[in-house]
Amino acid sequence: MEINREKLMELMNQYCNGNYNRFGRELNIDPSHLYRFLKTGVGGGKKLAGAVIRFCKSKNLDYEQYFIFD
């Protein structure tokens, strides 16, 4: 299982107007960590995955659409 970067970028654009700092605060993740992951794919570990799941649950979204399952 890994985070779908493109879908996560769409989520950030939809809820935070593409603002990395604001989306990082919403996820409780360092914005630089979020930026690095979205731009390069580096750093998408379990902390970020858990934050995405919590965010989706708080907004009544299906979190599974933001992950790629092997």
Summary of the structure (lengths in Angstrom):
residues: 70
radius of gyration: 10.7
end to end distance: 6.1
largest distance: 30.5
contacts: 180
relative contact order: 0.22
helix: 67%
strand: 6%
